[in-house]
Amino acid sequence: MDRRRWLGPDDLVGGSLDEVFAGVRRAVPGLIVERLRVTHPGDDDNVYFLGDERGPVRVQVDTFPDGEPPFVIEARDRVETSDVAAAIAVICAWLGCIGARPGPPDSTRRPPG
């Protein structure tokens, strides 16, 4: 069963996450964004899967309701940040965008798991 739904460039989730997606889309024109589809209205659906032509699920982003920070970004590592620019930089770096900064300062990095 497919538990995700695709979000196009015109689909807004609200909050600062829209700015993050817009910034990443500038660097990754073929960005794929999917949102977790839940079965119960009370379940947390603030989980997004980002990818590109190399694969649809390469980075996961979790947020507070309505796309509000903090952003918990996971792929090869786990980073938590409330800063839009830092979130864009981390996602772009993990998607392999040219010229992306490596991410926020080490103080915001968290161990996986």
C-alpha positions as CSV (number, residue, x, y, z in Angstrom):
1,M,0.0,0.0,0.0
2,D,1.4,3.4,-1.0
3,R,1.5,5.5,2.2
4,R,2.8,8.7,0.6
5,R,1.3,11.4,-1.6
6,W,3.3,13.5,-4.0
7,L,3.5,17.3,-3.5
8,G,4.1,19.5,-6.6
9,P,5.7,23.0,-6.6
10,D,2.3,24.6,-6.1
11,D,1.3,22.5,-3.1
12,L,1.9,24.4,0.1
13,V,2.0,22.8,3.5
14,G,2.2,26.0,5.5
15,G,4.8,27.4,7.7
16,S,8.5,27.7,7.1
17,L,8.7,24.3,5.4
18,D,7.3,25.9,2.2
19,E,10.4,28.2,2.2
20,V,12.6,25.1,2.6
21,F,11.0,23.3,-0.3
22,A,11.2,26.4,-2.5
23,G,14.9,26.8,-1.7
24,V,15.7,23.2,-2.4
25,R,13.6,23.3,-5.7
26,R,15.8,26.2,-6.9
27,A,18.8,23.9,-6.5
28,V,17.1,20.7,-7.6
29,P,14.6,21.4,-10.4
30,G,13.4,17.8,-10.5
31,L,12.8,17.6,-6.7
32,I,10.3,14.9,-5.7
33,V,8.4,15.6,-2.4
34,E,6.1,13.1,-0.9
35,R,4.1,13.4,2.3
36,L,3.3,10.5,4.6
37,R,-0.3,9.5,4.2
38,V,-1.8,8.3,7.5
39,T,-4.8,6.2,8.1
40,H,-6.1,7.9,11.3
41,P,-6.7,11.7,11.4
42,G,-4.9,11.9,14.8
43,D,-1.7,10.4,13.4
44,D,1.3,12.6,12.7
45,D,1.5,13.3,8.9
46,N,4.2,15.9,9.2
47,V,6.8,13.6,7.6
48,Y,8.1,14.3,4.1
49,F,10.3,12.3,1.8
50,L,12.5,14.1,-0.7
51,G,14.4,12.8,-3.7
52,D,15.4,13.4,-7.2
53,E,16.1,11.5,-10.5
54,R,18.4,9.2,-8.5
55,G,15.7,8.0,-6.2
56,P,12.4,9.2,-4.7
57,V,13.3,8.8,-1.1
58,R,16.8,10.1,-0.3
59,V,16.1,12.5,2.6
60,Q,13.3,12.5,5.2
61,V,12.1,15.7,6.9
62,D,9.9,15.8,10.0
63,T,8.3,19.0,11.2
64,F,5.9,20.3,13.8
65,P,2.2,20.6,12.6
66,D,1.7,23.0,9.6
67,G,5.3,22.8,8.4
68,E,6.6,24.7,11.4
69,P,10.2,24.2,12.8
70,P,12.1,22.6,14.1
71,F,13.0,20.5,11.1
72,V,14.4,17.1,11.8
73,I,16.3,16.1,8.6
74,E,17.5,12.5,8.2
75,A,19.4,10.6,5.6
76,R,23.0,9.5,6.3
77,D,22.9,11.5,9.6
78,R,20.3,13.4,11.6
79,V,20.2,17.2,11.9
80,E,17.7,19.3,13.8
81,T,17.4,23.0,13.0
82,S,14.8,25.7,13.1
83,D,16.8,27.8,10.5
84,V,15.4,27.7,7.0
85,A,18.7,28.4,5.3
86,A,20.4,25.6,7.4
87,A,17.7,23.2,6.4
88,I,18.0,24.0,2.8
89,A,21.8,23.6,3.0
90,V,21.6,20.2,4.7
91,I,19.0,18.8,2.2
92,C,20.9,20.2,-0.8
93,A,24.2,18.7,0.5
94,W,22.6,15.3,1.0
95,L,21.0,15.4,-2.4
96,G,24.4,16.3,-3.9
97,C,23.6,19.9,-5.1
98,I,26.6,21.8,-6.4
99,G,27.7,24.6,-4.1
100,A,25.6,23.6,-1.1
101,R,27.0,24.3,2.3
102,P,27.7,21.1,4.4
103,G,25.0,22.0,6.9
104,P,24.5,23.8,10.2
105,P,27.2,24.0,12.9
106,D,28.1,20.7,14.6
107,S,26.2,21.8,17.7
108,T,22.9,21.0,16.0
109,R,23.9,17.6,14.8
110,R,22.4,14.6,16.5
111,P,23.5,11.0,16.4
112,P,21.3,8.7,14.2
113,G,18.5,6.8,15.8
